[in-house]
Amino acid sequence: MRLPAAVLKRYCIGTTVHMVEQSDGLLLRPIGGVAEKLSWEDTAREMAASQEDWSAWDVGAGDGLEEIPWKTHRSLRVAEAAVPYVFRKTKGRRR
């Protein structure tokens, strides 16, 4: 079986894989352990330690969003106005 090199690199697959037979197909996994996910605390600590530059996100602060009047005096109803006729459920068979 030939797999694209980009896919192999993305999933850290080397020369050998672990094949798992499942009811819906085959699952190929890289040999070795899976990298553990960080806890929320560890993630926050790592983000603070990386001192990444987030100034590009400040562009959104000047878009005037805070100046939009969010409280309106209109009805909060989204649907159309009520119809003048009354709908009655019939006791017949469905077509």
C-alpha positions in Angstrom: 0.0 0.0 0.0 1.4 3.4 -0.9 0.5 6.5 1.1 1.4 10.1 0.3 4.5 11.3 2.1 2.7 14.4 3.5 0.2 12.1 5.2 2.9 10.0 6.7 4.7 13.0 8.0 1.5 14.6 9.4 0.8 11.5 11.5 4.5 10.8 12.4 4.4 7.4 10.6 7.9 6.0 10.0 8.8 2.7 8.2 6.4 0.5 10.2 2.8 1.0 11.4 0.5 -0.8 13.8 -2.6 -2.1 12.0 -5.9 -2.4 13.9 -8.7 -4.4 12.4 -12.1 -2.8 13.1 -15.6 -3.7 11.9 -15.7 -0.7 9.6 -12.1 -1.0 8.2 -8.5 -1.0 9.0 -6.8 1.6 11.2 -3.1 2.4 10.7 -1.3 3.9 13.7 2.4 4.9 14.2 4.4 2.5 16.3 5.1 3.9 19.7 3.2 6.0 22.2 0.8 8.8 21.4 1.8 12.2 22.6 -0.1 13.1 25.8 -2.3 16.1 25.8 -1.5 18.9 28.2 -3.9 19.8 31.0 -5.5 23.3 30.9 -3.0 24.5 33.5 0.0 23.2 31.6 -1.4 24.6 28.3 -1.8 28.1 29.9 1.7 27.8 31.4 3.2 26.8 28.0 1.4 29.6 26.2 2.7 32.2 28.7 6.2 30.9 28.5 6.2 31.0 24.6 5.7 34.8 24.7 4.0 34.7 21.3 3.2 37.9 19.6 -0.6 38.3 19.4 -0.6 41.9 18.3 -2.1 40.9 14.9 -5.3 40.1 16.7 -5.6 43.7 18.0 -6.8 44.8 14.5 -10.2 43.4 15.5 -10.4 45.8 18.4 -10.7 48.8 16.1 -13.6 47.5 14.0 -16.2 49.6 15.9 -18.1 46.6 17.2 -18.5 48.1 20.6 -20.3 51.1 19.1 -23.1 49.1 17.6 -26.4 49.5 19.6 -27.1 45.9 20.6 -30.3 46.7 22.6 -33.1 47.6 20.3 -36.7 48.4 21.1 -38.0 46.0 18.5 -39.6 42.7 19.4 -37.1 39.9 19.9 -39.3 37.6 17.8 -37.5 36.1 14.8 -40.4 34.4 13.1 -43.1 36.0 10.8 -46.1 37.7 12.2 -49.1 35.6 13.3 -51.4 34.4 10.5 -55.1 35.4 10.7 -56.4 31.8 10.2 -56.4 29.0 12.7 -54.7 25.7 11.9 -56.6 22.6 13.0 -55.2 19.2 13.1 -57.3 16.7 11.0 -58.0 13.1 12.1 -57.4 11.6 8.6 -54.7 9.5 7.3 -51.5 11.0 6.2 -50.9 11.1 2.5 
